[in-house]
């Protein structure tokens, strides 16, 4: 009888610990998602620096939409080298590296794992901007399962990066119940992500 009194609480504690450390939906226990999200944030800051440089050189931001918005920076605002190409590719576990042979004049959605501003549908009134004029510019795209499962980093027109968590958005009621991803484009449950395209 005394052994049972000790074993039952130990089993309960063991089960609780196992559930605590059990990988969440889509998580690869060998993959460090937190590190990916931090690296993605740094990549978006590099992209912002490229947008500022593009603005200095051309008097505005790139006029292409989606991947073309992001990849236009490789023409003259960001050096076209392996280091900067990595910065234009989200480090998520499913993200594909940027193709070695990349036609900057005709980029495809798979050319970068970042979604850029849809300038055709949502042109920017001002850049850089902040306050009431704060606008989304670039985000990692969760709709293809490329990046951080349930987490999307969004770069805004003042250079800030906001990390959106699907779990937290569901808790706050900012997305409909049952939402399983945070895609960009017209089908997105969030207004800011509707202004982007891949």
C-alpha positions in Angstrom: 0.0 0.0 0.0 2.7 2.6 0.8 4.4 1.9 -2.6 1.1 2.8 -4.4 1.0 6.1 -2.6 4.4 7.0 -4.0 4.0 5.5 -7.5 0.7 7.2 -8.3 1.9 10.8 -7.7 5.2 9.9 -9.6 3.2 8.6 -12.5 1.0 11.8 -12.6 4.1 14.0 -12.5 5.8 11.9 -15.2 2.7 12.2 -17.4 2.5 16.0 -16.9 6.2 16.4 -17.8 5.8 14.2 -20.9 2.8 16.3 -22.1 4.7 19.6 -21.3 7.6 18.6 -23.5 5.6 16.8 -26.2 6.0 18.5 -29.5 3.1 20.8 -30.6 1.3 20.3 -33.9 3.9 20.5 -36.7 6.9 20.9 -34.4 10.0 19.0 -35.2 11.6 18.2 -31.8 15.0 18.6 -33.4 14.3 22.0 -34.8 14.7 25.3 -32.8 11.7 27.4 -33.9 12.5 30.2 -31.5 15.9 30.6 -33.2 14.2 30.7 -36.6 11.8 33.4 -35.5 14.6 35.5 -34.2 16.7 35.0 -37.4 13.6 35.8 -39.5 13.2 39.1 -37.5 16.8 40.0 -38.3 16.2 39.1 -42.0 13.2 41.5 -42.0 15.4 44.3 -40.6 17.9 43.7 -43.4 15.0 43.9 -45.9 13.9 47.2 -44.3 17.4 48.6 -44.6 17.2 47.6 -48.3 13.9 49.3 -48.7 15.3 52.5 -47.1 18.3 52.3 -49.6 15.9 51.7 -52.5 13.9 54.8 -51.4 17.1 56.9 -51.3 18.2 55.6 -54.8 14.8 55.7 -56.5 12.5 58.0 -54.5 10.2 55.2 -53.4 9.8 51.6 -52.6 9.7 48.8 -55.2 6.5 48.9 -57.3 6.3 45.2 -57.9 3.9 43.0 -55.8 4.7 40.0 -53.7 8.0 38.3 -54.4 8.8 41.1 -57.0 8.5 43.7 -54.2 11.1 41.9 -52.1 13.5 40.7 -54.9 13.7 44.1 -56.5 16.0 45.0 -53.6 18.7 42.7 -55.2 19.0 45.0 -58.2 20.9 47.7 -56.4 19.7 48.2 -52.8 21.1 45.0 -51.3 24.2 43.2 -52.6 23.3 40.1 -54.7 25.5 37.6 -52.8 24.8 34.4 -50.9 24.6 36.1 -47.5 22.0 38.6 -48.6 20.1 35.9 -50.6 19.8 34.0 -47.3 18.4 37.2 -45.7 15.7 37.2 -48.3 14.7 33.6 -47.5 12.9 32.9 -44.3 14.8 30.3 -42.2 11.8 28.2 -41.3 12.2 24.4 -41.6 10.0 24.2 -44.7 11.4 27.3 -46.5 13.1 26.6 -49.8 16.4 28.3 -50.5 16.4 31.0 -53.1 17.0 29.5 -56.6 20.6 29.9 -57.8 19.3 30.9 -61.2 16.8 33.7 -60.4 15.2 35.8 -63.0 14.8 39.1 -61.1 12.6 40.5 -63.9 10.1 37.6 -63.5 10.2 36.3 -60.0 7.7 33.6 -59.0 6.1 33.1 -55.6 8.6 30.3 -54.8 11.5 32.7 -55.4 11.5 33.8 -51.8 9.7 32.6 -48.7 8.7 36.2 -47.9 5.5 37.8 -49.0 5.8 41.4 -50.1 3.4 44.3 -50.3 0.7 43.9 -52.9 1.5 47.3 -54.5 -1.1 46.8 -57.3 -4.0 46.6 -54.8 -2.5 48.5 -51.9 0.0 51.2 -53.0 1.8 52.9 -50.2 0.9 56.5 -49.5 4.1 57.2 -47.6 7.4 55.6 -46.8 8.9 55.5 -44.2 5.9 56.0 -42.0 4.6 55.3 -38.6 1.8 56.2 -36.2 -1.6 56.1 -37.9 0.1 55.6 -41.2 1.9 52.4 -40.2 1.6 49.8 -43.0 2.7 46.2 -43.4 5.5 45.7 -46.0 6.8 42.1 -45.8 6.0 39.0 -43.9 7.0 35.4 -43.7 4.2 33.3 -45.3 2.7 30.5 -43.2 0.1 29.5 -45.8 2.5 27.0 -47.5 3.8 25.5 -44.3 7.2 26.9 -45.3 8.0 29.0 -42.3 7.2 29.0 -38.6 4.1 26.9 -38.0 1.5 29.2 -36.6 3.9 32.2 -36.2 4.2 35.0 -38.7 6.7 37.9 -38.5 5.5 41.1 -40.1 7.7 44.1 -41.1 6.0 47.5 -40.9 6.7 50.8 -42.6 8.5 52.3 -39.5 11.0 49.3 -39.5 9.3 47.5 -36.6 8.8 43.8 -36.7 5.7 42.3 -35.1 5.5 38.6 -34.3 1.9 37.2 -34.7 1.1 33.9 -33.0 -1.9 32.0 -34.3 -2.5 30.6 -30.8 -2.6 34.0 -29.2 -4.8 35.5 -32.0 -7.3 32.7 -31.4 -7.3 33.3 -27.7 -7.9 37.1 -28.3 -10.7 36.4 -30.8 -8.8 38.3 -33.6 -9.2 35.3 -36.0 -12.2 33.0 -36.4 -12.3 29.8 -34.3 -10.9 26.9 -36.2 -8.3 29.0 -38.1 -5.3 26.7 -38.7 -2.9 29.0 -40.5 -2.1 32.7 -41.1 -1.8 33.0 -44.9 -1.1 36.2 -46.7 -3.3 37.7 -49.5 -7.1 38.0 -49.9 -7.9 34.9 -48.0 -6.1 36.0 -44.8 -8.1 36.4 -41.6 -6.1 39.5 -40.8 -6.4 42.9 -42.6 -2.6 43.6 -42.5 -1.8 40.2 -44.1 -4.4 40.9 -46.9 -2.2 43.7 -48.1 0.6 41.3 -48.9 1.0 38.6 -51.6 3.5 35.8 -52.3 
